[in-house]
């Protein structure tokens, strides 16, 4: 009597990697992180039909305490402030600059 053997392979599950923009210069890493964060935040905001005067006075500011994540490339604490995010988003759209292309353009720095 021949018993058939079936091999079971172990399945290794690998967590999906988060896309990181890395640079050897910490200042450039912070700048790339801030641009990426800003574009992601603006993707949740409806595109206005026209810009208002307040859009030219607006800014977004975020403070990051980065204790454990990506410590080798980024400082442990930093602030990022972007002026007129809706205005610059509008300019990118008018000139046909895709958000992904804009983010990737920072990698060439």
C-alpha positions as CSV (number, residue, x, y, z in Angstrom):
1,X,0.0,0.0,0.0
2,X,1.5,3.3,-1.1
3,X,0.5,6.3,0.8
4,X,0.7,9.5,-1.1
5,X,2.6,12.2,0.6
6,X,1.6,15.8,0.1
7,X,4.1,18.5,0.8
8,X,2.8,21.6,2.4
9,X,4.8,24.7,1.9
10,X,5.0,27.3,4.6
11,X,3.4,30.5,3.6
12,X,5.4,33.6,4.4
13,X,3.3,36.7,4.6
14,X,5.2,39.9,4.1
15,X,3.7,43.2,5.1
16,X,3.4,45.7,2.3
17,X,6.1,48.3,2.4
18,X,5.1,51.9,2.8
19,X,6.6,54.0,0.0
20,X,9.2,56.2,1.6
21,X,11.0,59.1,0.0
22,X,14.5,58.9,1.2
23,X,17.4,61.2,0.8
24,X,20.9,61.3,2.3
25,X,20.3,64.9,3.5
26,X,17.9,65.1,6.5
27,X,16.6,68.5,5.4
28,X,15.6,67.1,2.0
29,X,14.0,64.1,3.6
30,X,11.8,66.3,5.7
31,X,10.9,68.4,2.7
32,X,10.0,65.3,0.7
33,X,8.0,64.0,3.6
34,X,6.1,67.3,3.9
35,X,5.3,67.5,0.2
36,X,4.0,63.9,0.3
37,X,1.9,64.6,3.4
38,X,0.5,67.8,1.9
39,X,-0.5,66.1,-1.3
40,X,-2.1,63.2,0.5
41,X,-4.1,65.6,2.8
42,X,-5.2,67.7,-0.2
43,X,-6.5,64.6,-2.0
44,X,-9.3,64.5,0.6
45,X,-10.4,68.1,-0.1
46,X,-12.8,68.9,-2.9
47,X,-11.3,71.0,-5.7
48,X,-12.8,74.6,-5.5
49,X,-14.2,76.1,-8.7
50,X,-12.2,79.3,-8.1
51,X,-9.7,80.5,-5.5
52,X,-10.7,82.9,-2.9
53,X,-8.6,85.6,-1.2
54,X,-8.4,83.5,2.0
55,X,-6.7,80.7,0.0
56,X,-3.8,83.1,-0.6
57,X,-3.4,83.6,3.2
58,X,-3.9,80.0,4.3
59,X,-1.1,77.7,5.4
60,X,-0.9,74.2,6.9
61,X,1.5,73.4,9.7
62,X,2.3,70.0,11.2
63,X,4.7,69.1,14.1
64,X,6.1,65.6,13.9
65,X,7.7,63.6,16.8
66,X,9.5,60.9,14.9
67,X,10.9,58.6,17.6
68,X,10.9,55.2,16.0
69,X,10.1,55.5,12.3
70,X,12.9,55.9,9.7
71,X,15.3,57.3,12.2
72,X,18.4,56.9,10.0
73,X,17.1,59.4,7.4
74,X,14.9,61.8,9.3
75,X,15.4,63.9,12.4
76,X,13.4,62.8,15.5
77,X,11.4,66.1,15.8
78,X,10.6,68.5,13.0
79,X,7.9,70.9,11.8
80,X,6.6,71.4,8.3
81,X,4.7,74.5,7.2
82,X,3.3,74.9,3.7
83,X,2.0,78.2,2.5
84,X,-1.1,78.5,0.3
85,X,-1.6,74.8,-0.3
86,X,-4.8,75.2,-2.4
87,X,-3.1,77.9,-4.5
88,X,-0.1,75.7,-5.4
89,X,-2.4,72.7,-6.0
90,X,-4.4,74.9,-8.4
91,X,-1.1,75.9,-10.2
92,X,0.0,72.3,-10.5
93,X,-3.4,71.5,-12.1
94,X,-3.3,74.5,-14.5
95,X,0.1,73.5,-15.7
96,X,-0.8,69.8,-16.0
97,X,1.6,68.5,-13.3
98,X,0.4,65.2,-11.9
99,X,0.7,64.8,-8.1
100,X,2.7,61.6,-8.5
101,X,5.1,63.3,-11.0
102,X,5.5,66.2,-8.6
103,X,6.4,63.9,-5.8
104,X,8.9,61.9,-7.9
105,X,10.5,65.1,-9.1
106,X,11.9,65.6,-5.6
107,X,13.8,62.4,-5.8
108,X,16.1,63.9,-8.4
109,X,17.3,66.5,-6.0
